[in-house]
Amino acid sequence: MLRFVLTRLSLVIPTFIGMTLLVFFLIRLVPGDPIETLAGERGIDAARHAALLKEYQLDQPILVQYATYIGRVLHGDLGKSIVTQAPVMKEFTALFPATVELGLCAILFALLIGLPAGILAA
């Protein structure tokens, strides 16, 4: 039993690294410049664009950006929302109860409808 638990716990770190690598590099595949997306349709002048690149550390090499990303995620800093400029963690905690409620309602619905339907079909 202890060996099973230790094996599962030892898989947490590679899974975390794999998932963060996947998310980080998939976000980098999205076309367009994130600073220009942040600026919107109005556009942005070159000096402000360079300042924002430096502020968001997008002028750093990709491995430095990944290390910074991992450090922030481990400290619970998921960044700011582009739309609302509020911290993502604040928005997540505000909307998470609705997600749990929706999941519980789906499970209840599946039990009340799916279970009897499965029994009748059998």
Salt bridges, closest charged atoms under 4 A:
ASP33 OD2 - HIS49 NE2 2.34
